[in-house]
Amino acid sequence: MTEENIRPAAQATIESILNDLKQNDLGIALLKRGESKKINLLDILLKKVAIGNAQMLTDQDGKQVAVKIWPLAYAHQLRSVSGLTKNRRKAIQQLFEKWTALGYNKEHIEVPFSSNSFSKLLHDELSFTKADYAVIRVD
């Protein structure tokens, strides 16, 4: 996943998000708000449940997937989102725990930013700091 794989939030659907989650073993979909001021799907989903709480997304076949949606606001400011630093930290921690559980933490580092390979994943492979939202599958 690179910056060109960060989907515009205005084009996101439940199906497209669930498909993006399946495309990588970390189960993450990154989205950009874009210039549009219109409310998008992520804005609606964030209003349904407190930030950081898991919520269920249902695909067309009725299969439910638990996700956490994190507003990041790296590329564009998001309306009425407070605690961005805390949200970013929690999203990174959730990813780090998944990354470690999948066996990628060969250095056995306990803190996300102490790991060069995890930092490289965030910045170079995922382009995490170019996204406005992170949707992370809860396993």
Secondary structure, 3 states (H helix, E strand, C coil): CCHHHCEEHHHCCHHHHHHHHHCCCCCEEEEECCCCCCCCHHHHHHHHCCCCCCEEEECCCCCEEEEEEEECCCCCCCCCCCCHHHHHHHHHHHHHHHHHHCCCCCCCCCCHHHCHHHHHHHHHHCCHHHCCEEEEECC
